[in-house]
Amino acid sequence: MNYVLRRYIVKKELRIIVLLLAVLAVMPSYADRSKAAAEINVKGAATGADVERVSEKLSEQKILPWTWGDNLLRGALNRVGANGDFDPNDGIDWGFVPNPVYSSEKKAGLGLVAFGLFVADEESLSVENLKPSQIVLKGFGTTNGAKGFEANLRSVFRADTYRLNMDLKFTDTPEVFYGLGIESSQDEANELIYDHQGQNFQAHGLKRISGDTFLGLGVRYHDNQAEDFRGANIGAAGVLTGSTSVGITGHWLLDSRDHQDNPSTGWLLQLDYAIFNESFGSNTDFDQLEFRYSGYRSIDTFLSQRAATLAWQVQGLLSEGDVPWDRLTLLGGGRQLRGYEQGRYRGHQKVLGQVELRQPLVGRHGMVTWVGVGTLSEGLSDLGAERWLPSVGVGYRLRIKEKINLRFDVGFGRGDKGVYVSVNEVF
């Protein structure tokens, strides 16, 4: 019964988002067309540039194709600070949006996202291509008691000479565990459901060494517990013991992106190395190396006169040592190969790739489509030997602050699917 209900909800949400995207893309209102024509007629003979300027002005003004919807939604967003703009002289420019939550384990729920843009110092304020700092706060609760809170900081100082990144997350939610690797995770007989309580914190600072090159150091703290086990594979509960991991990290990156969280040009090459050791307070000793290459290019498409962004990424995580269950790498969820249940696919080694087209539509609206593939393995030499998991999907974007989008994604994998609502792009 739960499976049938979940399929119905996902299909219904997918129909709604596809219908909304189609309406926004091809149905400008008659009133707006009449207004544009009247403005051009007042000027007399208009050039192509005049028409394009008027069309852009109208598209920026409207959020829905109907006048009543435009006024209603625009007014509601502006009242909570989600006006699509950023004034660096306002201190922290805050905005708020509701965040609906749904998954098969967490069930339906509602959260709130608070987001703020700011400039950390006067020197950063004086640069020509301003890169604002960003703070995002998220909280949610669901009908079955799941709850969580997350805080993220991306701050730049001294005209992007220094960067400080911090992530804090508290979790009290039901999750799933199917074992390690892809083959075992596709067997329903291996399902184990548990309640996860976790406190996770990580922070690192970066300094620009030369050009686009940064070096940095950081710390990580992870404390996670599992209890109240149920499901077909109760025998696997012994693997999910209480885990504490404390580590130090080193970071190297080449970054030519025009924005940290929503770039449209440039590229990123990043290496993060973490050492967790009992002498630091960890339960076990292990090392992890994460690598990431992302590229962004502005392109023209037939869908709009506004340039789209073609984004691509290859990333992976390699582990060595006694890795606890909560530090295993994942495929699935809202950022790691959308379309698969988070926590179902775990392993010691991971590699994935994804390509995404980000297409502006009218005003503050946009859409994305993507395709991706990824795999897991136990040993490094076995990486790529197990089945590769595909991912495809479509999403809707609403600009709520400059370079900050509310995203609504529907992803499809092999025999699985997922709906995701969050802030900022996946990569």
C-alpha positions as CSV (number, residue, x, y, z in Angstrom):
1,M,0.0,0.0,0.0
2,N,2.8,2.4,0.9
3,Y,4.6,1.6,-2.4
4,V,1.4,2.3,-4.4
5,L,0.8,5.6,-2.5
6,R,4.4,6.7,-3.1
7,R,4.2,6.0,-6.8
8,Y,0.9,8.0,-7.0
9,I,2.4,11.0,-5.2
10,V,5.6,11.1,-7.3
11,K,3.6,10.7,-10.6
12,K,1.2,13.5,-9.5
13,E,4.1,15.8,-8.6
14,L,5.8,15.1,-11.9
15,R,2.7,16.0,-13.9
16,I,2.3,19.3,-12.0
17,I,5.9,20.4,-12.6
18,V,5.9,19.4,-16.3
19,L,2.6,21.3,-16.7
20,L,4.0,24.3,-14.9
21,L,7.1,24.4,-17.0
22,A,5.1,24.1,-20.2
23,V,2.8,26.9,-19.3
24,L,5.7,29.2,-18.3
25,A,7.6,28.5,-21.5
26,V,4.9,29.0,-24.1
27,M,2.0,31.0,-22.6
28,P,2.7,34.7,-22.0
29,S,-0.5,36.5,-21.2
30,Y,-2.5,38.4,-23.7
31,A,-2.4,41.4,-21.4
32,D,1.4,41.4,-21.4
33,R,1.5,41.1,-25.2
34,S,-0.9,44.0,-25.5
35,K,1.2,46.1,-23.1
36,A,4.3,45.4,-25.1
37,A,2.6,46.4,-28.4
38,A,1.3,49.6,-26.9
39,E,4.7,50.6,-25.6
40,I,6.3,50.0,-29.0
41,N,3.5,51.9,-30.8
42,V,4.0,54.9,-28.6
43,K,7.6,55.0,-29.7
44,G,6.7,54.7,-33.3
45,A,9.0,52.7,-35.5
46,A,10.9,50.4,-33.1
47,T,14.1,48.6,-33.7
48,G,14.8,45.0,-32.9
49,A,16.8,46.1,-29.9
50,D,13.7,48.1,-28.7
51,V,11.5,45.0,-28.9
52,E,14.0,42.8,-27.1
53,R,14.4,45.4,-24.4
54,V,10.7,45.7,-23.8
55,S,10.2,41.9,-23.9
56,E,13.0,41.4,-21.3
57,K,11.5,44.1,-19.1
58,L,8.1,42.4,-19.2
59,S,9.5,39.0,-18.6
60,E,11.4,40.3,-15.6
61,Q,8.2,41.8,-14.2
62,K,6.1,38.7,-14.4
63,I,6.3,35.5,-12.4
64,L,3.1,33.8,-13.6
65,P,1.6,34.5,-17.0
66,W,-1.7,35.8,-15.5
67,T,-1.7,39.3,-14.0
68,W,-3.5,38.2,-10.8
69,G,-0.9,35.4,-10.3
70,D,1.9,37.7,-11.0
71,N,0.8,40.2,-8.3
72,L,0.0,37.5,-5.8
73,L,3.2,35.5,-6.0
74,R,5.5,38.5,-6.5
75,G,4.0,40.2,-3.4
76,A,4.3,37.1,-1.3
77,L,7.9,36.5,-2.2
78,N,8.9,40.2,-1.8
79,R,7.3,40.3,1.7
80,V,9.6,37.5,2.9
81,G,12.7,38.9,1.2
82,A,12.8,36.6,-1.8
83,N,12.7,39.5,-4.3
84,G,15.4,38.1,-6.6
85,D,17.8,41.0,-5.9
86,F,20.8,41.7,-3.6
87,D,21.8,45.0,-2.1
88,P,25.4,44.7,-0.7
89,N,24.7,47.8,1.5
90,D,21.9,46.1,3.5
91,G,24.2,44.0,5.8
92,I,22.9,40.5,5.7
93,D,20.1,40.6,3.1
94,W,17.7,37.9,4.4
95,G,14.9,36.0,2.7
96,F,12.6,33.1,3.7
97,V,10.8,30.3,1.7
98,P,8.8,27.3,2.8
99,N,10.4,23.9,2.1
100,P,8.1,20.9,1.6
101,V,9.7,17.5,2.4
102,Y,8.8,14.0,1.3
103,S,10.5,10.6,1.2
104,S,9.3,7.0,1.7
105,E,11.0,6.9,5.2
106,K,10.5,10.5,6.4
107,K,7.0,10.8,4.9
108,A,5.5,14.2,4.1
109,G,6.5,17.3,6.1
110,L,7.3,21.0,5.9
111,G,10.4,23.0,6.5
112,L,11.7,26.5,6.4
113,V,14.7,27.8,4.5
114,A,16.3,31.1,5.6
115,F,19.0,32.5,3.3
116,G,21.1,35.6,3.4
117,L,23.7,37.3,1.2
118,F,26.3,39.6,2.6
119,V,29.7,41.2,1.9
120,A,32.2,40.3,4.6
121,D,34.4,43.4,4.4
122,E,34.8,46.7,2.7
123,E,37.6,45.4,0.5
124,S,35.3,42.8,-1.0
125,L,32.7,45.4,-1.5
126,S,35.0,47.5,-3.8
127,V,35.8,44.7,-6.3
128,E,34.3,45.0,-9.8
129,N,32.9,41.4,-10.0
130,L,31.4,41.2,-6.5
131,K,31.2,37.6,-5.0
132,P,28.9,37.9,-2.0
133,S,29.1,35.6,0.9
134,Q,26.1,33.3,1.7
135,I,24.5,31.8,4.7
136,V,21.7,29.2,4.5
137,L,19.6,27.8,7.4
138,K,17.3,24.9,6.9
139,G,14.9,23.1,9.3
140,F,12.1,20.6,8.8
141,G,9.7,18.3,10.5
142,T,7.5,15.5,9.2
143,T,4.3,13.6,10.0
144,N,6.2,10.6,11.5
145,G,8.4,12.7,13.8
146,A,11.5,13.0,11.6
147,K,13.3,16.4,12.1
148,G,16.5,18.1,11.2
149,F,18.4,21.3,11.1
150,E,21.3,22.4,8.8
151,A,23.4,25.6,8.6
152,N,25.8,26.3,5.7
153,L,28.2,29.3,5.4
154,R,30.2,30.2,2.3
155,S,32.2,33.4,3.1
156,V,34.8,35.3,1.1
157,F,37.2,37.9,2.5
158,R,39.6,40.5,1.3
159,A,38.3,40.5,-2.3
160,D,38.3,36.6,-2.4
161,T,41.8,36.2,-1.1
162,Y,40.4,34.1,1.8
163,R,37.4,31.8,2.0
164,L,35.7,30.2,5.0
165,N,33.3,27.3,4.5
166,M,31.3,25.8,7.4
167,D,28.6,23.1,7.6
168,L,26.6,22.1,10.6
169,K,23.9,19.4,10.6
170,F,21.6,17.8,13.2
171,T,19.6,14.8,12.2
172,D,16.9,12.7,13.8
173,T,15.3,10.7,11.0
174,P,14.5,7.2,9.8
175,E,16.9,5.8,7.2
176,V,17.7,2.6,5.3
177,F,20.7,0.3,5.1
178,Y,21.1,-2.5,2.6
179,G,24.8,-3.3,3.0
180,L,27.7,-2.4,0.8
181,G,27.9,-2.3,-3.0
182,I,25.3,-2.2,-5.7
183,E,24.2,-5.8,-6.1
184,S,23.4,-6.4,-2.5
185,S,21.6,-3.1,-2.2
186,Q,19.1,-4.1,-5.0
187,D,17.9,-7.0,-3.0
188,E,14.8,-6.1,-0.8
189,A,15.7,-9.0,1.5
190,N,18.6,-6.8,2.7
191,E,16.5,-3.9,3.8
192,L,17.2,-2.6,7.3
193,I,15.3,0.5,8.6
194,Y,16.6,2.4,11.6
195,D,16.4,5.8,13.4
196,H,19.4,7.9,12.9
197,Q,20.5,10.6,15.4
198,G,23.5,12.6,14.2
199,Q,25.6,15.7,14.9
200,N,28.0,16.6,12.1
201,F,30.3,19.6,11.7
202,Q,33.0,20.5,9.2
203,A,34.9,23.7,8.5
204,H,37.9,24.7,6.4
205,G,39.6,27.9,5.5
206,L,41.3,28.6,2.1
207,K,43.9,31.1,1.0
208,R,44.5,32.2,-2.6
209,I,48.1,31.3,-3.3
210,S,48.4,32.6,-6.9
211,G,45.9,33.1,-9.7
212,D,43.0,30.8,-9.2
213,T,44.9,28.4,-6.9
214,F,43.8,28.0,-3.2
215,L,45.2,25.9,-0.3
216,G,43.6,25.3,3.0
217,L,43.2,23.3,6.2
218,G,40.1,22.2,8.1
219,V,38.5,20.0,10.7
220,R,35.6,17.5,10.8
221,Y,33.5,16.0,13.6
222,H,30.9,13.3,13.1
223,D,28.9,11.6,15.9
224,N,26.1,9.3,14.7
225,Q,23.9,6.7,16.4
226,A,21.4,4.1,15.1
227,E,18.6,2.6,17.0
228,D,15.0,1.1,16.7
229,F,15.9,-1.4,14.0
230,R,13.2,-3.0,11.8
231,G,12.9,-4.5,8.4
232,A,13.7,-7.7,6.7
233,N,17.4,-7.8,7.6
234,I,17.5,-7.3,11.4
235,G,20.7,-9.4,11.5
236,A,22.6,-6.5,9.9
237,A,21.9,-4.2,12.9
238,G,25.2,-5.1,14.5
239,V,27.1,-3.2,11.8
240,L,25.4,0.1,12.8
241,T,27.2,0.8,16.1
242,G,27.6,4.2,17.6
243,S,30.3,6.1,15.7
244,T,32.5,9.1,16.4
245,S,34.9,10.3,13.8
246,V,37.3,13.3,14.3
247,G,39.7,14.4,11.6
248,I,41.8,17.0,10.0
249,T,41.6,17.9,6.4
250,G,43.7,19.4,3.6
251,H,42.3,21.2,0.6
252,W,43.7,22.2,-2.8
253,L,41.6,23.7,-5.6
254,L,41.8,25.6,-8.9
255,D,38.7,27.7,-9.1
256,S,37.8,30.1,-12.0
257,R,34.0,30.0,-11.4
258,D,32.2,33.3,-11.4
259,H,30.2,32.1,-8.3
260,Q,30.7,29.4,-5.7
261,D,27.1,28.1,-5.5
262,N,25.5,29.0,-8.8
263,P,28.2,29.5,-11.5
264,S,27.6,30.1,-15.2
265,T,31.2,30.2,-16.4
266,G,34.5,28.8,-15.4
267,W,35.6,25.5,-13.9
268,L,36.7,23.9,-10.6
269,L,39.3,21.2,-9.9
270,Q,39.3,20.2,-6.2
271,L,41.1,17.7,-4.0
272,D,40.1,17.2,-0.3
273,Y,42.1,14.8,1.9
274,A,40.8,13.8,5.4
275,I,42.7,11.8,8.1
276,F,40.6,10.3,10.9
277,N,42.6,8.9,13.8
278,E,42.0,7.5,17.2
279,S,44.5,10.0,18.6
280,F,42.1,12.8,17.6
281,G,39.1,11.1,19.3
282,S,37.9,8.8,16.5
283,N,36.7,5.3,17.1
284,T,38.7,4.0,14.2
285,D,41.5,5.0,11.9
286,F,40.8,5.7,8.2
287,D,41.7,8.1,5.4
288,Q,39.5,9.6,2.6
289,L,40.3,11.4,-0.6
290,E,37.6,13.3,-2.5
291,F,38.1,14.7,-6.0
292,R,35.9,16.9,-8.1
293,Y,36.1,18.4,-11.5
294,S,33.2,20.7,-12.6
295,G,32.9,22.9,-15.7
296,Y,30.4,25.5,-16.8
297,R,29.8,27.1,-20.2
298,S,27.2,29.6,-21.4
299,I,25.3,28.4,-24.5
300,D,22.4,29.4,-26.7
301,T,19.4,27.1,-27.1
302,F,16.2,27.2,-29.1
303,L,14.1,27.4,-25.9
304,S,14.8,31.0,-25.0
305,Q,16.6,34.2,-26.0
306,R,18.4,34.1,-22.7
307,A,21.6,32.0,-22.6
308,A,21.6,28.7,-20.8
309,T,24.4,27.1,-18.8
310,L,25.8,23.7,-19.6
311,A,27.3,22.3,-16.5
312,W,29.2,19.0,-16.1
313,Q,30.9,17.2,-13.2
314,V,33.0,14.2,-12.4
315,Q,33.5,13.4,-8.8
316,G,34.6,10.5,-6.6
317,L,35.6,9.5,-3.1
318,L,38.3,6.9,-2.2
319,S,38.6,5.4,1.2
320,E,41.2,3.3,3.0
321,G,41.2,1.9,6.5
322,D,38.4,1.0,9.0
323,V,35.6,3.2,7.7
324,P,32.5,3.3,9.9
325,W,29.0,3.0,8.5
326,D,28.2,6.7,8.7
327,R,31.3,7.7,6.7
328,L,30.8,5.3,3.8
329,T,30.3,7.1,0.5
330,L,26.7,7.3,-0.9
331,L,25.0,7.3,-4.3
332,G,21.5,8.8,-4.2
333,G,19.7,11.6,-2.4
334,G,19.4,15.2,-3.4
335,R,23.1,15.7,-4.5
336,Q,24.7,12.3,-5.1
337,L,23.0,10.9,-8.2
338,R,19.4,12.1,-7.9
339,G,16.7,9.5,-8.4
340,Y,17.8,6.9,-5.8
341,E,16.8,6.6,-2.2
342,Q,19.4,8.1,0.1
343,G,21.3,5.6,2.1
344,R,20.5,2.6,0.0
345,Y,23.7,2.5,-2.0
346,R,26.9,2.7,0.1
347,G,30.5,1.7,-0.4
348,H,34.1,2.5,0.3
349,Q,34.9,3.8,-3.2
350,K,32.7,5.9,-5.5
351,V,32.8,7.6,-8.9
352,L,30.0,9.5,-10.7
353,G,29.5,11.9,-13.6
354,Q,26.6,14.2,-14.5
355,V,25.7,16.7,-17.1
356,E,23.0,19.4,-16.6
357,L,21.4,22.0,-18.8
358,R,20.2,25.0,-16.9
359,Q,17.8,27.0,-19.0
360,P,16.3,30.4,-17.9
361,L,12.7,30.9,-19.0
362,V,10.8,34.1,-18.2
363,G,11.4,36.4,-15.4
364,R,12.8,34.6,-12.4
365,H,11.8,31.2,-13.7
366,G,14.0,28.5,-15.1
367,M,14.3,24.7,-15.7
368,V,17.0,22.1,-15.7
369,T,17.4,18.7,-17.3
370,W,20.2,16.3,-16.4
371,V,21.7,12.9,-17.0
372,G,24.1,11.1,-14.8
373,V,25.8,7.8,-14.0
374,G,27.7,6.4,-11.0
375,T,29.0,3.3,-9.3
376,L,30.4,1.9,-6.1
377,S,32.9,-0.7,-5.0
378,E,34.6,-2.2,-2.0
379,G,38.2,-2.0,-3.2
380,L,39.8,0.6,-5.3
381,S,40.9,-2.0,-7.9
382,D,37.3,-3.1,-8.3
383,L,35.9,0.4,-9.0
384,G,33.8,0.2,-12.2
385,A,33.4,-3.6,-12.0
386,E,29.9,-3.4,-10.5
387,R,26.8,-2.2,-12.3
388,W,26.6,1.5,-13.2
389,L,23.5,3.3,-12.0
390,P,21.9,5.8,-14.4
391,S,20.1,9.0,-13.4
392,V,17.9,11.3,-15.5
393,G,15.5,14.1,-14.4
394,V,13.9,17.5,-14.8
395,G,13.7,20.4,-12.4
396,Y,12.1,23.8,-11.9
397,R,14.0,26.9,-10.7
398,L,12.8,30.1,-9.0
399,R,15.3,32.8,-8.4
400,I,14.7,34.0,-4.8
401,K,17.9,36.1,-4.5
402,E,20.7,37.0,-6.8
403,K,22.4,33.8,-7.8
404,I,20.2,31.8,-5.3
405,N,17.5,29.5,-6.7
406,L,14.8,27.5,-5.0
407,R,15.1,24.1,-6.8
408,F,12.4,21.4,-7.3
409,D,13.8,18.3,-9.0
410,V,12.2,15.0,-10.0
411,G,14.9,12.3,-10.6
412,F,14.5,8.8,-12.1
413,G,16.9,5.9,-11.6
414,R,16.9,2.2,-12.4
415,G,13.8,1.0,-10.5
416,D,13.7,4.1,-8.2
417,K,12.8,7.7,-8.2
418,G,13.0,10.8,-6.0
419,V,11.5,14.3,-5.5
420,Y,13.9,16.9,-4.0
421,V,13.2,20.5,-2.8
422,S,16.2,22.6,-1.8
423,V,18.2,25.8,-2.3
424,N,21.2,26.3,-4.6
425,E,22.3,24.1,-7.5
426,V,23.6,20.5,-7.0
427,F,27.0,21.4,-8.2
